[in-house]
Amino acid sequence: MELQRAAVSDYVEMLVEGIKPHHQQTMSVLKARQSTKIHEIVEAIETSGFVALDQQARALGLGRSTMWVVLQNHYKNTGLSACTIGHMLSSPRLPQRVRALVIEYVEDKLAGRYGHNKQQRRRFASRLAAMLAESGHLKDIAA
C-alpha cells in the first residue's frame, strides 16, 4: 500500500514540476489507483463482519478461488472482470457500503481512470450490462 501511495505521490510531483511522465510510469500510477480501490472493497467487506474466506465469497456472490484471487491482489492488469463484478452486484447478501464501492469502481473503470483504452471500456460495459440484464439486476444499478 505504501508503494502505491509513493507512486501516486511521485506522479503528482512530476505533474506539478511540469515533467511529462513516461507512459509506463503513468500506467503504473493508474494500476496502483485500481489496486487501491479493490483493496477498499476488500476492507469494506471485512468491516461488514465477513472475516472468513467462505463468508466473504458468499457475501460477494463469488467462488472461493475467485475471492482468494481478489484478496491476494492476483487479478490481471485489467482488474476485476465484468463477470466478477456482475456476480458481486447480483448478490443479495452484498452490504450497501460494499455495493457503493463496487459501483464506484465500475464508474472509474468506465471513465478510464485505471488506464483502459476506449475499446476495453466498451467491451467491459457491454459484458457487464449483458450479465446484469441476464440476472435481472440491470435496473437496480441504473437507478
VENHUVEN-V699249 format. One record per residue. N is the residue number from 0. OMEGA is omega in whole degrees, -180 to 180 (999 if undefined). BURIAL is 1 if it has 24 or more other ideal C-beta (glycine too) atoms within 12 Angstrom, else 0. Layout:
BEGIN
n=N omega=OMEGA burial=BURIAL
n=N omega=OMEGA burial=BURIAL
END
This chain:
BEGIN
n=0 omega=178 burial=0
n=1 omega=179 burial=0
n=2 omega=179 burial=0
n=3 omega=179 burial=1
n=4 omega=179 burial=0
n=5 omega=180 burial=0
n=6 omega=178 burial=1
n=7 omega=179 burial=1
n=8 omega=178 burial=0
n=9 omega=-179 burial=0
n=10 omega=179 burial=1
n=11 omega=179 burial=0
n=12 omega=178 burial=0
n=13 omega=180 burial=0
n=14 omega=179 burial=0
n=15 omega=-179 burial=0
n=16 omega=178 burial=0
n=17 omega=179 burial=0
n=18 omega=177 burial=0
n=19 omega=-179 burial=0
n=20 omega=175 burial=0
n=21 omega=-178 burial=0
n=22 omega=-178 burial=0
n=23 omega=178 burial=0
n=24 omega=179 burial=0
n=25 omega=-179 burial=1
n=26 omega=-180 burial=0
n=27 omega=177 burial=1
n=28 omega=180 burial=1
n=29 omega=178 burial=1
n=30 omega=176 burial=1
n=31 omega=177 burial=1
n=32 omega=180 burial=1
n=33 omega=180 burial=1
n=34 omega=178 burial=1
n=35 omega=179 burial=1
n=36 omega=179 burial=1
n=37 omega=178 burial=1
n=38 omega=177 burial=1
n=39 omega=179 burial=1
n=40 omega=179 burial=1
n=41 omega=179 burial=1
n=42 omega=-179 burial=0
n=43 omega=179 burial=1
n=44 omega=178 burial=1
n=45 omega=-180 burial=1
n=46 omega=175 burial=0
n=47 omega=176 burial=0
n=48 omega=179 burial=0
n=49 omega=-172 burial=1
n=50 omega=-178 burial=0
n=51 omega=-180 burial=0
n=52 omega=180 burial=1
n=53 omega=179 burial=0
n=54 omega=-180 burial=0
n=55 omega=-179 burial=1
n=56 omega=179 burial=1
n=57 omega=-178 burial=0
n=58 omega=-179 burial=1
n=59 omega=-180 burial=1
n=60 omega=-177 burial=1
n=61 omega=172 burial=1
n=62 omega=-180 burial=0
n=63 omega=-177 burial=0
n=64 omega=177 burial=0
n=65 omega=178 burial=1
n=66 omega=179 burial=1
n=67 omega=179 burial=0
n=68 omega=179 burial=0
n=69 omega=-179 burial=1
n=70 omega=-176 burial=1
n=71 omega=178 burial=0
n=72 omega=-178 burial=1
n=73 omega=178 burial=0
n=74 omega=-178 burial=1
n=75 omega=178 burial=0
n=76 omega=-179 burial=0
n=77 omega=-180 burial=1
n=78 omega=-179 burial=1
n=79 omega=-178 burial=1
n=80 omega=177 burial=1
n=81 omega=179 burial=1
n=82 omega=180 burial=1
n=83 omega=180 burial=1
n=84 omega=177 burial=1
n=85 omega=177 burial=1
n=86 omega=-180 burial=1
n=87 omega=-176 burial=1
n=88 omega=179 burial=1
n=89 omega=-177 burial=1
n=90 omega=178 burial=1
n=91 omega=-179 burial=0
n=92 omega=-175 burial=0
n=93 omega=178 burial=1
n=94 omega=-177 burial=1
n=95 omega=-180 burial=0
n=96 omega=180 burial=0
n=97 omega=178 burial=1
n=98 omega=-180 burial=1
n=99 omega=179 burial=0
n=100 omega=178 burial=1
n=101 omega=178 burial=1
n=102 omega=175 burial=1
n=103 omega=178 burial=1
n=104 omega=-180 burial=1
n=105 omega=180 burial=1
n=106 omega=179 burial=0
n=107 omega=-179 burial=1
n=108 omega=179 burial=1
n=109 omega=179 burial=1
n=110 omega=179 burial=0
n=111 omega=-177 burial=0
n=112 omega=178 burial=0
n=113 omega=174 burial=1
n=114 omega=180 burial=1
n=115 omega=180 burial=1
n=116 omega=-175 burial=0
n=117 omega=-179 burial=0
n=118 omega=178 burial=0
n=119 omega=-180 burial=0
n=120 omega=177 burial=1
n=121 omega=-180 burial=0
n=122 omega=178 burial=0
n=123 omega=-179 burial=1
n=124 omega=-180 burial=1
n=125 omega=-180 burial=0
n=126 omega=-180 burial=1
n=127 omega=180 burial=1
n=128 omega=179 burial=1
n=129 omega=-179 burial=0
n=130 omega=-179 burial=1
n=131 omega=177 burial=1
n=132 omega=179 burial=0
n=133 omega=-179 burial=0
n=134 omega=180 burial=0
n=135 omega=-177 burial=0
n=136 omega=-178 burial=1
n=137 omega=-179 burial=0
n=138 omega=179 burial=0
n=139 omega=-176 burial=0
n=140 omega=-177 burial=1
n=141 omega=-176 burial=0
n=142 omega=999 burial=0
END
